[in-house]
Amino acid sequence: MLNGSSIVISLLGTTLDQGKHPDRWQTWRPSVSLCRQPDLIVKRFELLHGSRDKALASQVSRDISTVSPETEMRLHQIDFGDPWDFEQVYEALFNFARAYLFDTDSEDYLIHITTGTHVAQICLFLLTESRWLPGRLIQCSPDRDRSAPGKIKIIDLDLSRYDRIASRFQQEQREGVSYLKGGIETRNSAFNRLIDRIEQVAIATRDPLLLMGPTGAGKSRLARRIYELKKARHAVKGEFVDVNCATLRGDGAMSALFGHTKGAFTGALKDRPGLLRTADGGVLFLDEIGELGSDEQAMLLRALEEKTFLPLGSDRESHSDFQLIAGTNRDLFAAVREGRFREDLLARINLWTFSLPGLRARPEDIEPNLQFELDQYAQKTGNRITFSKEARHKFLEFALSPVAAWKGNFRDLNAAVARMATLTLGGRISIEAVDEEIERLNHSWADPRRGGSEDRLRDLIGGDRAAEIDEFDRVQVSHVIEVCRQCRSLSEAGRVLFSASRGRKATTNDADRLRKYLNRFGIEWSQISSRTAG
């Protein structure tokens, strides 16, 4: 709805405001026609124009005064330099808005976006949306009779009034997050916040993404889902190329990634484009990027920064514009300090870094992931397998206990479900099958390279000190050390060890509880973590 009188801020239309008819009054001109509207009284017209268009601005000003004598005309000279340069245009209009003395209590402002370049119209929209221009957008259009005033349309940017629009975008965001999680209704709040952020970033940018986390935490699956989500949103057009860098060695690594020409080395019988070329326009996922050699790291850095690289044996550069998703279970910052990873490459891929937690750090998500694995098995084999009530309870009790190491994370869970489902008769997993699988998992998690857990306790505090500890306490603290060795942080170990009691506490500080317990035996977390890293 229009107020009784308004202030119009408008760019001069260097083409439309001239009029193509020999008699300019017989054609539709946006700025003049705006002041001929029967339901709009323009109190003041702020006309923005370039220095080369002073004559046209003066003519338009006089014509507006003719059709609307009550309208005060003000001319403002604004030069953009290059009217198609977004930065220059935005800066000039922003400076005008910042200097203008708005009186929103007594004046109603209309920002006219019919005239000007598309760049200028976009800048006016952004300045109005951000309230640097505290008004509403107005647009006008001609009638069939080009001498008539035409029509006007007010565009209100208060999106809070459009609940259906807002809910649609929220629904799309929820669908994107659910897709990244594979449709699993995960319950771990920290993981859910992480996926929310990944969804937001993945759609908005083509900068590199770095996915960190232990083996089996789901980096490869997440990378592919990020690509598929971007593909569905038309953010990429090319392919998804998945490379495990741990399998690349020597000339084979350079050739696989960057390609080669015929005869570049023994066995190079024909040209090979390389995986970077294959990923042009799409997504390249380099899993275990910390395994790349120094030469490959240097070539990759150049490909990321310049979009070009040199295939083996070629004197002509290849071009590829891909988005990199890198995955690693290594501490790349430590690798930089040790000289095994380039600092400049890490700086380039560390813009968006996301650390995926292991299965032990997400005990709330074991149950929904167990059902997901059963559903995946049914989809793959066509056989629907379920647990008996008692078997399901026993497996979850074991899966959530500190005894369950889950060294392979979700790979271990996937393998366990596949084994139990394959060996099941009658479509229901029994307690006997669960017992057999628990024994198999415990055996696979045993560490043949070291002695028992009590040996590790003696390594940490010395044989004499360990002998002074009661056997009851020695068994308990030895198990605590085993759990700590499988965790990446004191907080993660605390969450695992106190998973049963933490839900009953109003506030939880698992790390502090664990630190105090270890201190009773003269053990520091740094002793355990340093040995784990080794």
Helices and strands as residue ranges (DSSP letters): E 6-11, G 24-26, H 30-34, E 42-49, G 51-53, H 54-67, E 72-77, H 86-99, E 109-112, H 118-129, E 136-141, E 151-155, G 159-161, H 163-180, H 189-204, E 209-212, H 219-232, E 240-244, G 245-247, H 250-258, H 275-278, E 283-287, G 289-291, H 294-306, E 308-309, E 318-319, E 323-328, H 332-337, H 343-349, E 352-355, G 359-361, G 363-365, H 366-381, E 386-387, H 389-399, H 410-422, E 428-429, H 431-445, H 453-461, H 463-467, H 471-485, H 490-497, G 502-504, H 510-519, H 525-533
